[in-house]
Amino acid sequence: MENQKKTYYVAVSTGEISQSSTDSPWNFKIEATDEEITQLRELFEQNYSTDWQNFFRAHVPYVQYHYDRENDAYDNTTQAVYGMIYQLGDQEAKNHIDTMGILKSGWTKN
């Protein structure tokens, strides 16, 4: 039964994943297995950790944004989050992500 997909509601800005559509605001509705939810949570946790690194790095004025590994890591992980949401999301989620243009042209859309 572990591979059975369930409906989840995802708030990207806060990294929240819920099975209730009324508990908190959400951006995307997805259908995912327990394993896929674990992977998505790990991506959110990775960005949370990187965000703290960026906070501390921001206090070093001589490192410019475009030469900053932490910002690159955050951007790549954010893109992976949207990629997973695209693959697991309903048609409305896919359409919205398409209009955002956040996924690189080489991203495989299923």
N, C-alpha and C positions, 0 to 999 in steps of 0.2 A: 504493500500500500504506500510505501515511501515515494514511489514515482508518480503518485496521483497529483494532478495539478489542482491548485486552489486559487481562489481569487484574492489578490492583495491590492492595496492602495498605497502608492509611493509618493512621498513628499521629498523631492530632490534637495531642496535648500536646507532641510533639517536632517536628511538622511533617515527619515522615519518610514517604516514599512508596517502596515497594519492590515488586518483582515476585516476591519470595520470601516465603512465609508463615512461614518458619522462621528467618530471619536476625535478626529483632528482634520485640518485641511490637507488635501492631497492634490497631486498634479496628474498622476498617471494610474490607470487601472491595468493590472497585469495578471496573467495566469502562469503560475510557477510551481515547481516541485519544491520540497523541503531543501534539497541540495542546491537548487538554483537560488533560493532565498538566502541560503548560507553564503553563497558566492557574492550575491548583491550586498549583503551586510558587510562582508569583508572589504568590498570596494569602498563602501561608505566609511568604514573604520580607517581604512588606509588614507582616505582624503582628510578625515578628522585629524589624524596624526600629522600628516603633511601640512595641514593648515596651521598647526601649532609651530611647526618648524619655520613656516613662512612668517609667522608673527615675530618670532625671535630674530629671523634674518632681516626683517624689515627695519630693525633698529641698527643695521649696519649700512650706513648711507653710501658707501662706495661700491656696493654690488648692485648693478643695474638689473631691472626685471628680465630683460631678454638674455642675460647671462646667468640666470638663476636656475639651478637644477631642481630645486624644490617646486618652483612654479611650473616647470615643465612636467614634473611628476604629477602634480595636482591636475594639470590640464589633461594629461594622458589618462589618469584614473577617471576624471569626470567624463571623458569621452567613452571610456569603457562602461561606465554606469549607464549613459544614454544608449550605448550599443545594446546592453542587456535589456534595457527597458524596451528598446525598439523590437528586439527579437521576441520578448515575452508579452508585449503590450497588445491592447486591442487596436482596432483600426484608427480610432481617434488619437491614441498615443503615437502610432506610426505617422499619421498625417502631421501632427504637431511637431514631432522631431524632424520630419522632412522639411517643414517650413523654417525651422530653426537653422538648418544647414550646419549643424554641429558635427555630424559624422564626416570623416574624411572621405574623399572620393573612392578610396580603395576599400572602404568598409563593406563587408558582405551583408546584404540585407536579405533575409529569408522571407 
